[in-house]
């Protein structure tokens, strides 16, 4: 299948949650994409430098059970298989070998950070950026970036909240796909 336009939804996914699922469904519903690739960061250097993250294989397994059955979505291990820090620009360069256009999909909280990303000037020239609303965060496109909004109701949920809040199985069912819970709880044991 020839892919004309691909959405790239990368992240640590530690753990994946219902906010991620809602964002992927909203992005798929835009009609902009032939495929949305969820790319699990092998070395999420911005997070691993400040906190402990679960292993890449576990995060990939959780993302696979959370997202693989969603329309237009494929979960990828490409960043896990690449040594060193996971940089979006490297993934975009790989994806542009198999598609005409890559749109990077990010939360509104990350949009102001785009100019600080690795090789940001080069990345800015290669991609459009779909911004996913977050509660209490204005949608701000950094100067010079081609950005647009993914229309959806913001979901007030983060992986940080799930990691930092002790929750039992029944409570976790409110926040993450059921298939993820056993893997996530198994990692805590």
N, C-alpha and C positions, 0 to 999 in steps of 0.2 A: 504494500500500500504506500503510495506517495504521500508524504506528510507535507502539507503546505505551511501550516502554522501550528506550532507546538507551544504549550504552556509549560513552564518549568516551575514547580512548587517544591523548593528545597527546604531542608530543615534538619534539626536534630531529632525531632519526634521522640522526646523522652519524657512522657509517653505521648503517642498520638491520641487525640481526643475529639469530641463531637464538634468543636469549633473548626478543626481541620476538615472534618467530613463536610460540614456546612459550606466552608469556603470552596472545597473542590466541587461540590454539587452546583454552587452558584457560578463558578467559573465554567463548568461544563454547559450550563444552561445559557450562557451568553451566545453560543453559536460561533464563537471566534476560533475554536480550536478543532483540529483533527485528532489531537491527542494531548493529554496532560500527563507529564512525567513527574512523579513524586520521587525526588532524589534524596536519599538519606545520607547526611554528611558522615563521612568516615572519620574525619578529625574536625569537629566543629570548633575551630580554633578560637572563636570569640567566646564560646561558652566553656570549653575545656580549660581555658586559661584561668577562669575564675571559680569554677565549681566542678564537682565530680559528675560525669555523665555515664549512663549505662553503656555496655559494650555495643559496638557497631552491629554485630550480628543480631543481638537482641532487639535493638531499635529497628533494624530492617525487618525482622520477623513480626514485630508489633505493627509496623506500617503496612506490611503485606496483608495481614489479617484485617486491618482497619480499612484499607482503601482499595485493595485489588479488585473487588467486585463492583466498584463504582463505575458508572458510565464514563467512557473516554479516558479512564485513568490506568496508567501502568506504574508499578513501583519498580524502581531501579536501584541496583547496587553499584552503579558506575563510580560514585565517589568513594565508596568503601573499598573498591578494588584499586583505586589510585592512591599511591603513597603520598604522605605529607598532608598538609592542611587542605581542607576542602574549599576551593575558591569557585565562586559562581562563574567567573570568566572562563575557567578551564572547562567547565561543564557546557557552557554555552558554545564554546568553540567546537567541542565534540558534537553537540547536537546540530550545529549548522552544517555538518557534513551529511546529515540525513533529512534536513528540512529547510524550507526557504526562510522561515521567520521563527524566532524564539521570543516569547513574552515571558518575563520573569514575574511571578505572582508572589506578592509579599503583603504582610500586614501593614496597616497604616502606621503602626509604631516603628516599623523599620524604614519607612520611606525617607525620613530626614537623614538617615545614616548612609544612604546610597553613595554620596560623594566620598565616603571614607572607605568603601570596599576596595579590595585588591584590584588594581588596574581599572579603577572606576571610569576614567576618561574613555578607555577603550570599550568597556562594557556599555557605557551610555550610548555609544555610536552603533552598537550591534543589536540592542533589544528595545522593545517597548516594555513598560512596567504596568501590570495590573495591580492596583492597590485595593486590598481587602479591608473594609471598615473594621475598626476596633472601638469598643465603647470608650467614650471620653477622649478619643484621639482624633484631632482634625485631619482631614485628608489634605496633605501638603505635598506637592510635587517639587522636588528640588529643581533649581534653575537648570535649564538645558536638558532635562530628562523628558522623554516622551511617555507620559503617564496617563492612565485612565482609571476610573473606579469600577470595581466588580460590584454590581448591585446586589446587596443582601442586607438583612438585618444583622447588626453587629452581635457577636456572641461573646459574652463576658466570661472567658475561660482561658486559662493558660496552663502549659505543662509545668511551669514553676509552681503554680498553685497546687497542682496534683502531687508533685513531688514533696512539697513542704507541708501538706495537710494530711494527717493520718486519717484515712477513710477506710471503712469496712467495705466488703463486697457489694452490699446493697447500695451504699452511697456512691461507689464508683460507677454503678450502672447509670447514674444520672449524668455522668461526665464523659464516659468513653464507651466505644463499641464493646459489647459483651465479649467478643472474641479476643480482645486485647487484655482483658482483666486477668485471666489465668497466667498469661505470660508476664505481665507486670507484677502481679503478686508473687509469682515464682522467683522473680529477680530479687525481691525484697527479703526472701527467706534465707 
